[in-house]
Amino acid sequence: MIFVSDAEDDITAVPEKVKRGFGFDLRTVQEGQMPERAFPFEGSRANEIMKLNEQHDGDIYRCVYTAKFEKAVYVLHVFQRKSNSGIATPRKESTLCTRVWRRQKTTTKSVLARRNKA
């Protein structure tokens, strides 16, 4: 499991029950299975970016991750959902997740390209 950008700090800020729920589901992903609570992230193509939802004390938390890269699950962002428009992910959070995904995708491709040349 690789935490990208500030994701590791983000996950330490959520309640313990939420961390355990995300941890269980991310372990399931590492084992090559899809957790029941995993859904495609808004705007994601071919399930490249997935999200987990966890409720606690009336609040909803999301863990955004990808398992499309070789040998690891990448946690892109963890946040408490605060939307004024129903169940939609706030635009700020959605934009951040997409930006982190693109950066990680570019980084991973260049690392793999260097490995293949060696």
Beta strands, then each sheet from edge to edge (+ up, - down):
strand 1: 2-3
strand 2: 38-40
strand 3: 50-56
strand 4: 59-66
strand 5: 74-80
sheet 1: 1+ 5+ 4- 3+ 2-
end
